[in-house]
Amino acid sequence: MLEHIRLIPLFCFRYGAAPVNVPVSAMKLLAICDPCRYSRPPLDVPTFYRRAALHPAIHFCHIPVDNVLAQSRHSSTVQVAPVAGDLDYDAFLALGSKAHESYDLSAFDLVFCRTLKPFPPNYLKQLQRWENQTQFVNSPTGIEAQIEPEFLSQAASAFTPEMIVTQNWTKALDFFERHHTVVAKQFNSCGGRGVFKIWGENSRFKVDNFTLGLREFADFSQAFAYLQGTTNKPLQFVRYLTRVGAGDKRVVVVNGEIYGAYVRRSKSGHWINNVSNDGECFLAAVTETEREAIAGTVEHYRRRGLMTLGYDFLQDEDGTWRISEINAGNIGGFARLELLTGEPVMDRFLNWLIQFAESNRQSAVA
C-alpha cells in the first residue's frame, strides 16, 4: 500500500480552514464534473468530492468540463483546482472558478469522469487523447462504446426484456404493433430525460416523457422523428413492463463486486421512478437472478476498462427483475447506499480507488 513519506500543504477552499497535510505518496486523483448541475448536498457527486477531499491518502483535484474542452490537443497540461479539507456544499459549487493551477496529466494516478450526460460535443474524444498519459477509472473509449444504443442488446439481451435498436421507423412500428406499448430510449441521455413511453389511443400515437410531457401524433413516422430529434442516431425500443410501479432497482457494482441495491419508486405513481423526477429510495436485496445477470454481463464492460457500473432492473409480469439499463461512468448510488445502510460505503469505494491506482502502478513497473 501507499507509504506516508512526508507531508505537503494543499489549499483548502473552505473559508477560514487551515491548510491540510497530505502525504506526498498519496494517490493523486483528478475528478471531472460541473458542480452547478448538482442541486442538493446529499447527492452522490458532492458527497464524493467532500469525502475524497478529506481522505488522508488522496491528493484530490477538480477540473471543470470547460477546462477539459479548452485544453490544447497538443498539450499535456491541464488547469485544475487542488481540493483538501472539509469541502462544504457552497465551496463545492464554487470549484468551477478555482481551477487555475497547472498540472501535467501524467502526475495523476487516476482520472474519474463524473460528468452528467449528455456529454458535450468532442468531450469524450478529448478524454480519449488523455488515455496514453494517465489512467481512468472508466475508460473514455469504453464509455463511448457503451453509450451506443446497440451495446446493451449485444451485452445483455439474455437478461433484458425484448428490444430492438433501429433507425428505421417501419421496423420500430412493427415492434410496437407486436407489443402495443413500448419504451424508446435516446442516445447519450441520463436521469430518465431521454426515455419515452409510446402507446396507441383513439387511432393516435401518444408519447410521454417526464420533462417534455405528453405529445400526440397521427402517424408513427412523425412520432419516430420526434423521438430521434436532430441526432440521426438509432433508437432503442423495449417492451413496456407493466409492473413499473414496483420501482426501479439500482445495483451498484465496482470491478464486478456488488456493493448493494436500492429501489427507486415514484411518489405519484409515474411510470418513471427516477430520483430526478419524484422517486423515493428504499434499501433492497439483490436476488440470485440479478447476481446471475450481473455475472453474465460485467465482463463486457470490464474488458473495455469500465470499472464502476450502475445496473438498473425493472420487474417483469412474472415478478422477475430484468435489466433495463447498465450505466457506466458517472453512476450514482454510493452516497445513497451509505444513507440507507449507515455503513461507510463511500469510504469503501475510495479505498478501492487507492488499491486500483496502486495495482496499475505495479503493473506499469512490471
Secondary structure, DSSP 8 states (H G I E B T S, - for coil): ------EEEE---STT---EEEETTSEEEEEE--GGG--STTSHHHHHHHHHHH-TTEEEEEE-HHHHHHS-TT--EEEEEEE-S---HHHHHGGGGT--EEEEGGG-SEEEE---SS--TTHHHHHHHHTTTS-BSB-HHHHHHHTSHHHHHHHHGGGS-SEEEES-HHHHHHHHHHHSEEEEE-SS--TTTTEEEEEEETTEEEEEETTTEEEEESSHHHHHHHHHTTS---EEEEE--TTGGG-EEEEEEETTEEEEEEEEEESS--S---TTTTEEEEEE---HHHHHHHHTTHHHHHTTTB-EEEEEEEE-TTS-EEEEEEEESS---HHHHHHHH-S-HHHHHHHHHHHHHHHHHHHHH-
